[in-house]
Amino acid sequence: MLFLPLYELIVERDNAYALDVASISSQVDAFISQASPDSQIKTTIPRYKDGTITFAYKKIPLGKAKQQKLICSVIFKNDTTMRKNWEIDDLLVENGEHDLDDGRRMSYYQSAREINQKVENKTGISDFFKTDTYHIQINPKYFE
């Protein structure tokens, strides 16, 4: 479905409800830019805020997964960090961890795989993060 349900476009601000105009605008732009009704739906540039990834016109909450949130808080800091192929050791250091052993590295790797699973469950896209046991990167094809 190209358009989000209305309840996903409503946000709470200052104890009142409002429409998220930016989301509506981006969806209308995507709809207009479609070459034909059968063409592939364009994804959005991924974003992260307050424990939720927004990608492919879906909101993907990370829930109580603290480590997943730590990974996203570093990777989604700005446009440069979003496009970087992060070494897991660098992510650990950015999050104030200095225990750079294989157990911590594998824990971050597993958290990135869990994020991929959450994104896939909501969007059907299985390759959000390109990851191995030493690197995590948002798949560059989602910035084209």
C-alpha atoms as a printed R data frame, in Angstrom:
    type eleno elety resid chain resno      x       y       z
1   ATOM     1    CA   MET     A     1  0.000   0.000   0.000
2   ATOM     2    CA   LEU     A     2  1.436   3.339  -1.011
3   ATOM     3    CA   PHE     A     3 -0.330   5.522   1.540
4   ATOM     4    CA   LEU     A     4 -0.114   5.133   5.288
5   ATOM     5    CA   PRO     A     5 -3.322   4.757   7.265
6   ATOM     6    CA   LEU     A     6 -4.477   8.047   8.741
7   ATOM     7    CA   TYR     A     7 -3.616   7.021  12.318
8   ATOM     8    CA   GLU     A     8  0.069   6.744  11.293
9   ATOM     9    CA   LEU     A     9  0.024  10.353  10.070
10  ATOM    10    CA   ILE     A    10 -1.244  11.782  13.351
11  ATOM    11    CA   VAL     A    11  1.362  12.928  15.861
12  ATOM    12    CA   GLU     A    12  1.049  14.340  19.341
13  ATOM    13    CA   ARG     A    13  2.582  17.784  19.883
14  ATOM    14    CA   ASP     A    14  2.191  19.936  22.962
15  ATOM    15    CA   ASN     A    15 -0.711  17.864  24.337
16  ATOM    16    CA   ALA     A    16 -2.612  18.176  21.045
17  ATOM    17    CA   TYR     A    17 -2.867  16.100  17.900
18  ATOM    18    CA   ALA     A    18 -1.662  17.220  14.467
19  ATOM    19    CA   LEU     A    19 -1.109  15.745  11.036
20  ATOM    20    CA   ASP     A    20  2.493  14.935  10.114
21  ATOM    21    CA   VAL     A    21  2.556  17.117   7.004
22  ATOM    22    CA   ALA     A    22  6.068  15.994   5.995
23  ATOM    23    CA   SER     A    23  4.943  12.354   5.757
24  ATOM    24    CA   ILE     A    24  1.880  13.293   3.736
25  ATOM    25    CA   SER     A    25  3.973  15.420   1.382
26  ATOM    26    CA   SER     A    26  6.574  12.690   0.804
27  ATOM    27    CA   GLN     A    27  3.864  10.118   0.091
28  ATOM    28    CA   VAL     A    28  2.115  12.371  -2.392
29  ATOM    29    CA   ASP     A    29  5.445  13.066  -4.122
30  ATOM    30    CA   ALA     A    30  6.165   9.334  -4.332
31  ATOM    31    CA   PHE     A    31  2.707   8.662  -5.728
32  ATOM    32    CA   ILE     A    32  3.018  11.358  -8.392
33  ATOM    33    CA   SER     A    33  6.491  10.179  -9.410
34  ATOM    34    CA   GLN     A    34  5.348   6.648 -10.172
35  ATOM    35    CA   ALA     A    35  5.853   5.847 -13.847
36  ATOM    36    CA   SER     A    36  2.915   3.472 -13.859
37  ATOM    37    CA   PRO     A    37  0.676   1.796 -11.292
38  ATOM    38    CA   ASP     A    38  2.738  -1.392 -11.704
39  ATOM    39    CA   SER     A    39  6.134   0.243 -11.088
40  ATOM    40    CA   GLN     A    40  8.050  -0.530  -7.930
41  ATOM    41    CA   ILE     A    41  7.183   1.725  -5.004
42  ATOM    42    CA   LYS     A    42 10.064   4.001  -4.138
43  ATOM    43    CA   THR     A    43 11.441   3.759  -0.653
44  ATOM    44    CA   THR     A    44 12.168   6.782   1.478
45  ATOM    45    CA   ILE     A    45 15.505   7.816   2.868
46  ATOM    46    CA   PRO     A    46 15.660   5.995   6.202
47  ATOM    47    CA   ARG     A    47 15.244   8.089   9.342
48  ATOM    48    CA   TYR     A    48 15.432   7.340  13.066
49  ATOM    49    CA   LYS     A    49 13.916   9.211  15.986
50  ATOM    50    CA   ASP     A    50 12.881   8.259  19.500
51  ATOM    51    CA   GLY     A    51 13.335   4.506  19.069
52  ATOM    52    CA   THR     A    52 11.541   4.299  15.711
53  ATOM    53    CA   ILE     A    53 12.970   3.828  12.224
54  ATOM    54    CA   THR     A    54 10.908   5.353   9.422
55  ATOM    55    CA   PHE     A    55 11.558   3.631   6.125
56  ATOM    56    CA   ALA     A    56  9.543   2.661   3.042
57  ATOM    57    CA   TYR     A    57  6.591   4.674   4.375
58  ATOM    58    CA   LYS     A    58  6.449   2.528   7.502
59  ATOM    59    CA   LYS     A    59  7.276   3.204  11.125
60  ATOM    60    CA   ILE     A    60  9.356   0.440  12.671
61  ATOM    61    CA   PRO     A    61  9.510   0.672  16.475
62  ATOM    62    CA   LEU     A    62 12.518  -0.947  18.106
63  ATOM    63    CA   GLY     A    63 10.650  -1.508  21.350
64  ATOM    64    CA   LYS     A    64 12.776  -1.936  24.460
65  ATOM    65    CA   ALA     A    65 15.832  -3.149  22.529
66  ATOM    66    CA   LYS     A    66 18.449  -0.868  24.117
67  ATOM    67    CA   GLN     A    67 21.381  -2.063  22.020
68  ATOM    68    CA   GLN     A    68 19.443  -1.652  18.766
69  ATOM    69    CA   LYS     A    69 18.649   1.917  19.809
70  ATOM    70    CA   LEU     A    70 22.322   2.562  20.614
71  ATOM    71    CA   ILE     A    71 23.343   1.360  17.152
72  ATOM    72    CA   CYS     A    72 20.724   3.531  15.467
73  ATOM    73    CA   SER     A    73 21.540   6.602  17.551
74  ATOM    74    CA   VAL     A    74 25.102   6.526  16.179
75  ATOM    75    CA   ILE     A    75 24.353   5.501  12.605
76  ATOM    76    CA   PHE     A    76 21.457   7.941  12.151
77  ATOM    77    CA   LYS     A    77 23.247  10.915  13.756
78  ATOM    78    CA   ASN     A    78 23.577  12.768  10.415
79  ATOM    79    CA   ASP     A    79 23.754  12.165   6.657
80  ATOM    80    CA   THR     A    80 27.475  11.360   6.771
81  ATOM    81    CA   THR     A    81 27.157   8.767   9.531
82  ATOM    82    CA   MET     A    82 24.158   7.220   7.765
83  ATOM    83    CA   ARG     A    83 26.229   6.516   4.649
84  ATOM    84    CA   LYS     A    84 29.290   5.219   6.495
85  ATOM    85    CA   ASN     A    85 30.298   1.565   6.547
86  ATOM    86    CA   TRP     A    86 30.760   1.323  10.317
87  ATOM    87    CA   GLU     A    87 33.258  -0.981  11.927
88  ATOM    88    CA   ILE     A    88 31.484  -2.532  14.872
89  ATOM    89    CA   ASP     A    89 34.410  -1.605  17.138
90  ATOM    90    CA   ASP     A    90 33.866   2.069  16.199
91  ATOM    91    CA   LEU     A    91 30.160   1.768  17.082
92  ATOM    92    CA   LEU     A    92 31.120   0.300  20.452
93  ATOM    93    CA   VAL     A    93 33.514   3.191  21.139
94  ATOM    94    CA   GLU     A    94 30.923   5.783  20.001
95  ATOM    95    CA   ASN     A    95 28.537   4.292  22.563
96  ATOM    96    CA   GLY     A    96 31.129   4.605  25.338
97  ATOM    97    CA   GLU     A    97 32.073   0.941  25.450
98  ATOM    98    CA   HIS     A    98 35.713   0.009  25.683
99  ATOM    99    CA   ASP     A    99 35.388  -3.759  25.960
100 ATOM   100    CA   LEU     A   100 36.126  -4.534  22.315
101 ATOM   101    CA   ASP     A   101 36.043  -8.316  22.547
102 ATOM   102    CA   ASP     A   102 34.424 -10.766  20.155
103 ATOM   103    CA   GLY     A   103 31.419 -11.211  22.465
104 ATOM   104    CA   ARG     A   104 30.489  -7.508  22.335
105 ATOM   105    CA   ARG     A   105 31.118  -7.399  18.588
106 ATOM   106    CA   MET     A   106 28.861 -10.419  18.030
107 ATOM   107    CA   SER     A   107 26.208  -8.852  20.244
108 ATOM   108    CA   TYR     A   108 26.128  -5.734  18.026
109 ATOM   109    CA   TYR     A   109 26.126  -7.904  14.903
110 ATOM   110    CA   GLN     A   110 23.130  -9.839  16.254
111 ATOM   111    CA   SER     A   111 21.323  -6.589  17.113
112 ATOM   112    CA   ALA     A   112 21.814  -5.354  13.532
113 ATOM   113    CA   ARG     A   113 20.343  -8.628  12.237
114 ATOM   114    CA   GLU     A   114 17.359  -8.175  14.576
115 ATOM   115    CA   ILE     A   115 16.827  -4.651  13.215
116 ATOM   116    CA   ASN     A   116 16.871  -6.119   9.694
117 ATOM   117    CA   GLN     A   117 14.215  -8.612  10.770
118 ATOM   118    CA   LYS     A   118 12.002  -5.869  12.214
119 ATOM   119    CA   VAL     A   119 12.351  -3.830   9.018
120 ATOM   120    CA   GLU     A   120 11.547  -6.888   6.914
121 ATOM   121    CA   ASN     A   121  8.479  -7.717   9.024
122 ATOM   122    CA   LYS     A   122  7.046  -4.215   8.466
123 ATOM   123    CA   THR     A   123  8.183  -3.500   4.895
124 ATOM   124    CA   GLY     A   124  9.097  -6.772   3.210
125 ATOM   125    CA   ILE     A   125 12.634  -5.402   2.646
126 ATOM   126    CA   SER     A   126 15.203  -7.850   3.996
127 ATOM   127    CA   ASP     A   127 18.484  -6.043   3.270
128 ATOM   128    CA   PHE     A   128 18.126  -2.764   5.172
129 ATOM   129    CA   PHE     A   129 21.511  -3.202   6.865
130 ATOM   130    CA   LYS     A   130 24.467  -4.744   5.087
131 ATOM   131    CA   THR     A   131 26.279  -6.422   7.929
132 ATOM   132    CA   ASP     A   132 28.923  -8.950   8.795
133 ATOM   133    CA   THR     A   133 30.641  -9.718  12.076
134 ATOM   134    CA   TYR     A   134 32.859  -6.623  11.721
135 ATOM   135    CA   HIS     A   135 30.743  -4.023   9.866
136 ATOM   136    CA   ILE     A   136 27.260  -2.485   9.846
137 ATOM   137    CA   GLN     A   137 26.020  -0.182   7.111
138 ATOM   138    CA   ILE     A   138 22.668   1.003   5.833
139 ATOM   139    CA   ASN     A   139 22.441  -0.552   2.389
140 ATOM   140    CA   PRO     A   140 23.680   2.183   0.001
141 ATOM   141    CA   LYS     A   141 20.985   1.368  -2.545
142 ATOM   142    CA   TYR     A   142 18.440   3.036  -0.246
143 ATOM   143    CA   PHE     A   143 20.114   6.409  -0.827
144 ATOM   144    CA   GLU     A   144 19.763   6.343  -4.628
